[in-house]
Amino acid sequence: MKRIAVLNVLSGMGKCSLTAAIPVLSVMGVQACPLPTAVLSAQTGFPSYYCDDYTDRMDAIMEEWKKMDFYPDGIYTGFLADARQADKAVEFIEQFAKEDTKILIDPVMGDNGEEYPIYTEALCEKMRFLVRRATVITPNLTEALLLLYGARRAHVLWKELSLMDEERLLKKVQGRNFQKSLIRKWLLQELIFLRERIIRRWET
């Protein structure tokens, strides 16, 4: 049975993170090997939640796994609370990934044109480093813009893109700046898919 190391938070309330990843991977016939980055009373979309940060405990778990000669077939990173936790994810990949290890990075930083409270430019820079190591990345539109441009420029672009029709979006994505991005094709698909939702948000 293939095994995937899952670096993510465990939330008591909210269908996300480890509570979602573990059953999905299990149904796929893959053993999920969770490495909690934090334990939360509820996911961060709730107005109030308690967070027990596991950053300082991640090293101890990693040391025990090294004793077991654990080398997963895949590594999946999700919610990382800050740049320090992102550094731990980098360390994990350096210690446990082999040449053929598949790495999926979900650069959780924001949605709907806004950053999450955890966002810092330092975290974003660490995410840029992580995605360079990835086989697959899964940013939403907001996170893609943050990765490409940082928060200030991402806000400007989000507002501009929300006012464009599909033809103008296509021209924008085919422009020189977007062509430099490896995620250009994905970004166009995401822009078209989310166009109506973005427009509705800015009209409210």
SULDA-V294168 format. One record per run of one state. SS is the DSSP state (alpha for helix, beta for strand, coil for the rest). FROM is the first residue (numbers start at 1). TO is the last residue. Records with the same first field share a line. If there is no record, write none. Layout:
SS=FROM-TO  FROM-TO
//
This chain:
coil=1-2  12-16  28-30  41-50  54-54  68-73  78-82  97-101  106-109  112-113  116-120  133-135  138-140  150-150  163-165  174-175  180-183  204-204
beta=3-11  31-40  51-53  74-77  102-105  110-111  114-115  136-137
alpha=17-27  55-67  83-96  121-132  141-149  151-162  166-173  176-179  184-203
//
